[in-house]
Amino acid sequence: MITVAEILRAKSNAAVYSVTPQTKVLDAVKLLAEKGIGALVVLDQGRLAGIVSERDYARKIELLQRSSFDTPISEIMTANVITVGPRDTLNYCMQLMTDRHLRHLPVVADDELIGLLSIGDLVKHTIAEQASLIQQLEQYIRG
């Protein structure tokens, strides 16, 4: 079974981009666009305080017609962050994301943020795992 630690090690870009609760929404959106990512972790003095995504922006700024210039991230971030650990499995993460309608999972070990998984990361590894299983079954059938 593939673990979160294995997925993190295999990521081509393991960088985790972050903002603080005081960061203005506009600055966070610029960072999302610049890095081509869909979510940022929110760190308060190095501690995970929340997560903010493009979805948060669309629902809590645009739809409510709030100002991206004046609104701090703390007002739109998800503060009750669901996290996983390095020993959790790919299947557990997929189930968690499906059940909770999540696209990103911060990875925490010993109260420290060590990575961020996206649904794309998990799908990539799921496809690779299934392809490997198919190949093994085909070899077994052929004898």
C-alpha positions in Angstrom: 0.0 0.0 0.0 1.4 3.4 -1.0 1.9 5.9 1.8 1.7 9.6 2.0 5.5 9.7 2.6 6.1 7.8 -0.6 3.9 10.2 -2.6 5.7 13.2 -1.2 9.1 11.7 -2.1 7.9 11.1 -5.6 6.5 14.6 -6.2 8.5 16.5 -8.9 7.7 19.8 -7.2 7.4 19.4 -3.4 7.3 23.1 -2.6 4.6 24.2 -0.3 3.6 27.8 -0.8 2.1 29.7 2.2 0.7 33.0 3.3 0.0 34.4 6.8 -3.5 35.2 8.2 -2.8 38.9 7.6 -2.0 38.5 3.9 -4.4 40.3 1.7 -6.6 38.1 -0.5 -5.3 39.9 -3.7 -1.7 39.0 -2.8 -2.7 35.4 -2.2 -4.6 35.2 -5.5 -1.5 36.6 -7.3 0.7 33.9 -5.7 -1.8 31.2 -6.7 -1.7 32.4 -10.3 2.1 32.9 -10.4 2.8 29.4 -9.1 0.0 27.7 -11.1 -1.5 26.1 -8.0 -5.0 25.9 -6.5 -4.4 26.3 -2.7 -2.1 27.9 -0.2 -1.5 26.9 3.4 -1.9 29.6 6.0 0.9 29.7 8.5 0.8 31.7 11.7 4.3 31.9 13.2 5.2 28.7 11.4 2.1 26.8 12.6 -0.6 25.6 10.3 -3.5 28.0 10.8 -5.6 27.2 7.8 -5.8 26.6 4.1 -7.2 28.9 1.3 -8.1 27.8 -2.2 -9.4 29.3 -5.4 -12.8 27.9 -4.3 -12.6 30.0 -1.1 -11.9 33.1 -3.2 -14.7 32.4 -5.6 -17.3 31.7 -2.9 -16.2 34.2 -0.2 -14.9 37.1 -2.1 -16.4 37.2 -5.6 -19.9 35.9 -4.8 -20.2 38.1 -1.7 -18.7 41.1 -3.5 -16.0 41.7 -0.9 -12.8 43.5 -1.6 -9.7 41.5 -2.5 -7.6 44.5 -1.7 -8.7 44.9 1.9 -9.8 41.5 3.1 -7.2 39.4 5.0 -6.9 35.7 4.3 -8.0 35.0 7.9 -11.5 36.0 6.8 -11.9 33.5 4.0 -9.5 30.6 4.9 -10.7 27.3 6.2 -9.4 27.2 9.8 -10.4 23.7 10.7 -8.0 22.0 8.4 -8.2 18.3 7.8 -4.6 16.9 7.7 -3.0 13.6 7.1 0.3 12.1 8.3 3.2 10.5 6.4 2.1 6.9 7.4 -1.5 7.4 6.1 -2.3 5.5 2.9 -3.2 6.6 -0.6 -6.6 4.9 -0.2 -7.3 6.6 3.1 -6.5 10.0 1.5 -8.6 9.3 -1.5 -11.5 8.3 0.7 -11.1 11.4 2.9 -11.0 13.7 -0.1 -14.0 12.1 -1.6 -16.1 12.1 1.6 -15.1 15.7 2.6 -15.1 17.1 -0.9 -11.5 18.2 -0.6 -8.9 19.0 -3.3 -5.9 19.5 -1.0 -4.6 17.8 2.1 -1.8 19.3 4.2 0.6 16.6 5.6 1.7 17.1 9.2 4.2 15.2 11.3 4.9 16.0 14.9 2.8 19.2 14.6 4.9 20.4 11.7 3.8 20.9 8.1 5.9 18.7 5.9 4.0 18.7 2.6 0.7 19.3 0.7 -1.1 16.7 -1.4 -3.5 17.6 -4.2 -6.2 15.4 -5.7 -4.0 15.3 -8.8 -1.1 13.8 -6.8 -3.3 11.0 -5.6 -4.9 10.3 -8.9 -1.5 10.0 -10.5 -0.3 7.4 -8.0 -3.6 5.5 -8.1 -3.3 5.2 -11.9 0.3 4.0 -11.6 -0.6 1.5 -8.9 -3.5 0.1 -11.0 -1.3 -0.1 -14.1 1.3 -2.1 -12.1 -1.4 -4.4 -10.8 -2.7 -5.0 -14.3 0.8 -5.8 -15.5 1.4 -8.3 -12.7 -2.0 -10.0 -13.4 -1.2 -10.2 -17.1 2.1 -11.8 -16.4 0.5 -14.2 -14.0 -2.1 -15.2 -16.5 0.5 -15.8 -19.2 2.4 -18.0 -16.8 
